[in-house]
Amino acid sequence: MIRPIKLRWPRIIDGLGFRLAVLLTVALLPLGLISVAQTLRVLSDARQTSEAALIGLTADAVAGQRALIEGALGSARALGPVLMETLDRPAECAALAAEFVRNSGLFAFAGFVAPDGTSCLSEQPLNFAAVETTRVQTTITTSNAGPITGLPVLILKEPIWRQGALRGFVFLSLPYGAMEIVSHYGQATGRRRPAALHLLDDRGELLAPEQYQKVDLLPADRAGVDLLDPSAPVVDGHTRNGARALFVTVPVVPQLVYAVGVWPRDGMQNSWERDSVLALLFPFLMWFVSLSVAFFAVHRLVIRHVVYLNGQMRRFAIGQRDDFGDPPPGRAPAEFRQLNGTFNKLRRIITREEANRAAALHEKTVLLKEVHHRVKNNLQLIASIVNMQMRRVQDPGLRRVLKSVQDRVMSLATIHRILYQSERVADVRADRLLEELLHQLGTISANEAQVKLACDLDPIRLFPDQVVPLALLATEAINNAYKFMGKPKDRDPWLRINFKLEEDNMVLLEVVNSVGAPLAQGELREDGTSLGGQLITAFGRQLEATMEEGPSQTPCGPGYRLALRFPVAGFIPPEA
């Protein structure tokens, strides 16, 4: 029976189907790219041609305004030196300016203003004290009502230089009605024109009086200065009335005046997008059909048989040792039938080897536990002999020495007893070992009425090469704690033992006892830390531990603290 395929995202990119799709995509990619590239090239050429036509039509629509502005700028450049020469003769200078205005038949005002404020004007009196001269460059601005005609005008300012120094500014006032006249003349030619034509200065500001501004046809989603990018003369956007339009920017006077034509979309952009989608759809359909056919064939001939064999191997890997003699589903290719037969042979060999290895492991485990059991019995026998010897000795110092030897031997016996009683002989629950040591040393039963014992032991497994020095170190530390324990004034003596697993796989063993009035007899305290302290230091080195020792302030009151931190090490097998 074929199990359904479960696709998982972390593994789908490693699957045969995904890789087949990638290979087919790579194989069909050149053809698809050629098809798409050719179509997009044609569409791009058509779009560029359309945009170039719109740029040309916009330039034609603004040709009259361009001629007026360029003529005005040329007149200003020619008039400036003439007026500057007669600036020291105000009457003659004003007469020349007035004559220029009359003869032009176009301008409403002409004048010259020096940097120091001296002026020569065609009309008097006019106040030019607050004229804007901060921008020392050619500028064109607009006014809703000129001071002379009261009509909307364009004001041209042209700086005059001589020998690298600024001599002044020429000002010309051009009635905006002239701009409208030439614009209507362009409409009479019958050529296609934009829906609106906006004039902007080099800062993106409108060069049109308020009554001539078509505000509803201004861009709604961008500022005027954003339309002056020479690399993008055609911008797709929306007008303020919500209509979609193309904004075409052409320079009227480079770096000074620009014209922005507003062209309704009229479906030309939608047509280009539709053609682009159709151009991309055909190679995609070709890829999808080829991929579907190839994937169906590969799944029929390869993938389902691989999935079946993978299921068989997975069942065997998780411990299902039932019969695997079923052939692959369907008429599998000969290669998969041979692979299935090879797997069945391999399965039988592995099953037999596993059985032999399990039997050998069980035998070794039994022998190892027997060794631990015999060692434990021998150590207990030694402890009993030491105990018998203690009964015959009358000297308290010698009895104390024998008692410490007995405690150390019993600690080793406890380790071996736990090893042979544990189901796992490779490592040991160190917290259980510490509980056994506490019980063996009498810290739970002895002095129960006087000493309050608190234990906080985490379940931590350690390998034998750490368990032995840990048990001996704990024995010495607990014995020393009881020897030097003191009774506080207002409470019973206490002992706290913490065994915690900290971050970075570090283990903390902490033994804290109360301080105060001595509990043990004087002879028990004399030179009590000499050998015990040396052993603790030696066992700490074996554990690669860092040790902290000294007085400590605890929630239970003043105490004496011994703390060791050591890393949990892996098992180090003995050298052969």
Backbone hydrogen bonds, N-H to C=O, Kabsch-Sander energy under -0.5 kcal/mol:
donor,donor_aa,acceptor,acceptor_aa,energy
3,R,1,M,-0.5
7,L,5,I,-0.7
11,R,8,R,-1.3
12,I,8,R,-1.6
13,I,9,W,-0.7
14,D,11,R,-1.4
15,G,12,I,-1.1
19,R,15,G,-2.0
20,L,16,L,-2.5
21,A,17,G,-2.3
22,V,18,F,-2.2
23,L,19,R,-2.6
24,L,20,L,-2.8
25,T,21,A,-2.3
26,V,22,V,-2.4
27,A,23,L,-2.6
28,L,24,L,-2.7
29,L,25,T,-1.1
32,G,28,L,-2.6
33,L,29,L,-3.2
34,I,30,P,-2.6
35,S,31,L,-2.5
36,V,32,G,-2.9
37,A,33,L,-3.2
38,Q,34,I,-2.5
39,T,35,S,-2.1
40,L,36,V,-3.1
41,R,37,A,-2.2
42,V,38,Q,-2.2
43,L,39,T,-2.7
44,S,40,L,-2.9
45,D,41,R,-2.9
46,A,42,V,-2.5
47,R,43,L,-2.5
48,Q,44,S,-3.0
49,T,45,D,-2.6
50,S,46,A,-2.4
51,E,47,R,-2.9
52,A,48,Q,-2.9
53,A,49,T,-2.4
54,L,50,S,-2.2
55,I,51,E,-2.5
56,G,52,A,-2.5
57,L,53,A,-2.7
58,T,54,L,-2.4
59,A,55,I,-2.4
60,D,56,G,-2.4
61,A,57,L,-2.3
62,V,58,T,-1.4
63,A,60,D,-1.2
66,R,62,V,-2.5
67,A,63,A,-2.4
68,L,64,G,-2.1
69,I,65,Q,-2.6
70,E,66,R,-3.0
71,G,67,A,-2.3
72,A,68,L,-2.5
73,L,69,I,-2.5
74,G,70,E,-2.4
75,S,71,G,-2.4
76,A,72,A,-2.3
77,R,73,L,-2.2
78,A,74,G,-1.9
79,L,75,S,-2.8
80,G,76,A,-2.0
82,V,78,A,-0.7
83,L,79,L,-2.4
84,M,80,G,-2.4
85,E,81,P,-1.6
86,T,82,V,-1.0
87,L,84,M,-1.0
89,R,86,T,-1.6
93,C,86,T,-0.5
93,C,89,R,-2.6
94,A,90,P,-2.7
95,A,91,A,-2.1
96,L,92,E,-2.3
97,A,93,C,-2.1
98,A,94,A,-2.6
99,E,95,A,-2.6
100,F,96,L,-2.2
101,V,97,A,-1.9
102,R,98,A,-2.3
103,N,99,E,-2.7
104,S,100,F,-2.0
105,G,101,V,-1.3
108,A,173,S,-2.9
109,F,173,S,-0.9
111,G,171,F,-1.9
112,F,120,C,-2.7
113,V,169,F,-2.5
114,A,118,T,-3.7
117,G,114,A,-2.0
120,C,112,F,-2.9
122,S,110,A,-2.3
128,F,126,L,-0.8
131,V,128,F,-1.3
133,T,131,V,-0.7
136,V,134,T,-0.9
137,Q,135,R,-2.1
139,T,157,K,-2.0
141,T,155,I,-2.5
143,S,153,V,-2.3
146,G,151,L,-2.7
150,G,146,G,-1.5
153,V,143,S,-2.0
154,L,174,L,-3.2
155,I,141,T,-2.8
156,L,154,L,-0.6
156,L,172,L,-2.8
157,K,139,T,-2.8
158,E,170,V,-2.5
160,I,168,G,-3.0
161,W,159,P,-0.5
162,R,165,A,-2.5
165,A,162,R,-1.7
167,R,160,I,-3.2
168,G,160,I,-1.0
169,F,113,V,-2.5
170,V,158,E,-2.8
171,F,111,G,-2.8
172,L,156,L,-1.9
173,S,109,F,-2.3
174,L,154,L,-3.3
174,L,172,L,-0.6
176,Y,152,P,-2.4
178,A,175,P,-1.3
179,M,175,P,-0.6
180,E,176,Y,-1.6
181,I,177,G,-2.1
182,V,178,A,-2.0
183,S,179,M,-1.5
184,H,180,E,-2.5
185,Y,181,I,-1.9
186,G,182,V,-1.5
187,Q,183,S,-1.3
188,A,184,H,-1.5
189,T,185,Y,-0.6
189,T,186,G,-0.7
190,G,187,Q,-1.2
191,R,186,G,-0.5
195,A,262,V,-2.6
196,A,262,V,-0.8
198,H,260,V,-2.7
200,L,258,Y,-3.1
201,D,205,E,-2.3
202,D,256,L,-0.7
204,G,201,D,-1.9
207,L,199,L,-3.3
208,A,206,L,-0.6
212,Y,209,P,-1.4
213,Q,209,P,-0.6
213,Q,210,E,-1.0
215,V,213,Q,-1.2
217,L,214,K,-1.4
218,L,215,V,-1.7
220,A,238,H,-3.0
221,D,238,H,-0.6
226,D,223,A,-0.8
227,L,224,G,-1.6
228,L,225,V,-1.3
229,D,226,D,-0.6
232,A,229,D,-1.4
235,V,233,P,-0.5
235,V,247,F,-2.1
237,G,245,A,-2.3
239,T,243,A,-2.9
240,R,218,L,-1.5
241,N,216,D,-1.4
242,G,239,T,-2.0
245,A,237,G,-2.4
246,L,263,W,-3.2
247,F,235,V,-3.1
248,V,246,L,-0.7
248,V,261,G,-2.7
249,T,233,P,-2.7
249,T,247,F,-0.5
250,V,259,A,-2.6
252,V,257,V,-2.2
253,V,257,V,-1.9
256,L,253,V,-2.4
257,V,253,V,-2.3
258,Y,200,L,-2.8
259,A,250,V,-2.9
260,V,198,H,-3.2
261,G,248,V,-3.2
261,G,259,A,-0.6
262,V,196,A,-2.6
263,W,246,L,-2.8
263,W,261,G,-0.7
265,R,244,R,-1.4
268,M,265,R,-2.0
271,S,267,G,-2.3
272,W,268,M,-1.7
273,E,269,Q,-2.3
274,R,270,N,-2.5
275,D,271,S,-2.5
276,S,272,W,-2.1
277,V,273,E,-2.2
278,L,274,R,-2.2
279,A,275,D,-2.1
280,L,276,S,-1.7
281,L,277,V,-1.8
282,F,278,L,-1.4
284,F,280,L,-1.3
285,L,281,L,-2.6
286,M,282,F,-2.4
287,W,283,P,-2.5
288,F,284,F,-2.8
289,V,285,L,-2.6
290,S,286,M,-2.1
291,L,287,W,-2.6
292,S,288,F,-2.3
293,V,289,V,-2.3
294,A,290,S,-2.4
295,F,291,L,-2.8
296,F,292,S,-2.4
297,A,293,V,-2.2
298,V,294,A,-2.6
299,H,295,F,-2.8
300,R,296,F,-2.2
301,L,297,A,-2.3
302,V,298,V,-2.9
303,I,298,V,-1.9
304,R,299,H,-2.0
306,V,302,V,-2.4
307,V,303,I,-2.8
308,Y,304,R,-1.9
309,L,305,H,-2.4
310,N,306,V,-2.5
311,G,307,V,-2.3
312,Q,308,Y,-2.1
313,M,309,L,-2.4
314,R,310,N,-2.5
315,R,311,G,-2.4
316,F,312,Q,-2.0
317,A,313,M,-2.5
318,I,314,R,-2.0
319,G,316,F,-1.1
320,Q,315,R,-2.4
321,R,319,G,-0.9
332,A,330,G,-1.5
336,F,333,P,-0.5
337,R,333,P,-1.7
338,Q,334,A,-2.5
339,L,335,E,-2.2
340,N,336,F,-2.3
341,G,337,R,-2.1
342,T,338,Q,-2.5
343,F,339,L,-2.2
344,N,340,N,-2.0
345,K,341,G,-2.0
346,L,342,T,-2.5
347,R,343,F,-2.8
348,R,344,N,-2.0
349,I,345,K,-2.2
350,I,346,L,-2.7
351,T,347,R,-2.6
352,R,348,R,-2.1
353,E,349,I,-2.5
354,E,350,I,-2.7
355,A,351,T,-2.0
356,N,352,R,-2.2
357,R,353,E,-2.6
358,A,354,E,-2.7
359,A,355,A,-2.1
360,A,356,N,-2.2
361,L,357,R,-2.7
362,H,358,A,-2.4
363,E,359,A,-2.1
364,K,360,A,-2.3
365,T,361,L,-2.5
366,V,362,H,-2.4
367,L,363,E,-2.2
368,L,364,K,-2.6
369,K,365,T,-2.5
370,E,366,V,-2.1
371,V,367,L,-2.1
372,H,368,L,-2.4
373,H,369,K,-2.5
374,R,370,E,-2.5
375,V,371,V,-2.7
376,K,372,H,-2.6
377,N,373,H,-2.3
378,N,374,R,-2.5
379,L,375,V,-2.6
380,Q,376,K,-2.5
381,L,377,N,-2.2
382,I,378,N,-2.3
383,A,379,L,-2.6
384,S,380,Q,-2.4
385,I,381,L,-2.3
386,V,382,I,-2.5
387,N,383,A,-2.3
388,M,384,S,-2.4
389,Q,385,I,-2.3
390,M,386,V,-2.2
391,R,387,N,-1.5
392,R,388,M,-0.8
392,R,389,Q,-0.7
393,V,389,Q,-0.9
393,V,390,M,-0.6
399,R,395,D,-2.4
400,R,396,P,-2.3
401,V,397,G,-2.0
402,L,398,L,-2.5
403,K,399,R,-2.4
404,S,400,R,-2.0
405,V,401,V,-2.0
406,Q,402,L,-2.7
407,D,403,K,-2.4
408,R,404,S,-1.9
409,V,405,V,-2.4
410,M,406,Q,-2.6
411,S,407,D,-1.8
412,L,408,R,-1.9
413,A,409,V,-2.2
414,T,410,M,-2.5
415,I,411,S,-1.9
416,H,412,L,-2.0
417,R,413,A,-2.2
418,I,414,T,-2.3
419,L,415,I,-2.1
420,Y,416,H,-2.1
421,Q,417,R,-1.4
422,S,418,I,-1.6
425,V,423,E,-0.6
428,V,462,L,-2.9
430,A,428,V,-1.0
430,A,460,I,-2.7
431,D,460,I,-0.6
433,L,429,R,-1.6
434,L,430,A,-2.1
435,E,431,D,-1.8
436,E,432,R,-2.4
437,L,433,L,-2.3
438,L,434,L,-2.4
439,H,435,E,-2.2
440,Q,436,E,-2.8
441,L,437,L,-2.7
442,G,439,H,-0.9
443,T,438,L,-2.3
444,I,438,L,-0.6
446,A,442,G,-1.4
448,E,445,S,-1.2
450,Q,447,N,-0.6
451,V,447,N,-3.2
452,K,493,P,-2.7
453,L,451,V,-0.6
454,A,495,L,-2.6
456,D,497,I,-2.3
458,D,456,D,-0.5
458,D,499,F,-3.3
460,I,458,D,-1.0
462,L,428,V,-2.5
466,Q,463,F,-2.2
467,V,463,F,-1.9
468,V,464,P,-1.7
470,L,466,Q,-1.8
471,A,467,V,-2.7
472,L,468,V,-2.2
473,L,469,P,-2.4
474,A,470,L,-2.7
475,T,471,A,-2.2
476,E,472,L,-2.1
477,A,473,L,-2.5
478,I,474,A,-2.7
479,N,475,T,-2.3
480,N,476,E,-2.5
481,A,477,A,-2.1
482,Y,478,I,-2.2
483,K,479,N,-2.3
484,F,480,N,-2.3
485,M,482,Y,-0.6
486,G,514,S,-2.0
487,K,517,A,-2.6
495,L,452,K,-3.0
496,R,512,V,-3.1
497,I,454,A,-2.7
498,N,510,E,-2.6
499,F,456,D,-2.9
500,K,508,L,-2.2
502,E,500,K,-0.6
502,E,506,M,-3.6
505,N,502,E,-0.6
506,M,502,E,-0.5
506,M,503,E,-0.9
507,V,566,F,-2.9
508,L,500,K,-3.0
509,L,507,V,-0.5
509,L,564,L,-2.7
510,E,498,N,-2.8
510,E,508,L,-0.5
511,V,562,L,-2.9
512,V,496,R,-2.7
513,N,560,Y,-2.2
514,S,494,W,-2.1
515,V,558,P,-0.9
517,A,487,K,-2.1
519,L,485,M,-1.4
524,L,521,Q,-0.9
525,R,521,Q,-0.9
525,R,522,G,-0.9
526,E,522,G,-1.1
528,G,525,R,-1.4
530,S,527,D,-0.6
533,G,529,T,-1.9
534,Q,530,S,-1.5
535,L,531,L,-2.6
536,I,532,G,-2.5
537,T,533,G,-2.2
538,A,534,Q,-2.4
539,F,535,L,-3.1
540,G,536,I,-2.2
541,R,537,T,-1.9
542,Q,538,A,-1.7
543,L,539,F,-1.6
544,E,541,R,-1.1
545,A,540,G,-2.7
546,T,565,R,-2.3
548,E,563,A,-2.9
550,G,561,R,-2.0
552,S,559,G,-2.9
554,T,552,S,-0.6
554,T,557,G,-1.7
557,G,554,T,-1.7
559,G,552,S,-2.5
560,Y,513,N,-2.7
561,R,550,G,-2.7
562,L,511,V,-2.5
563,A,548,E,-3.0
564,L,509,L,-2.5
565,R,546,T,-2.1
566,F,507,V,-2.0
568,V,505,N,-2.1
569,A,567,P,-0.7
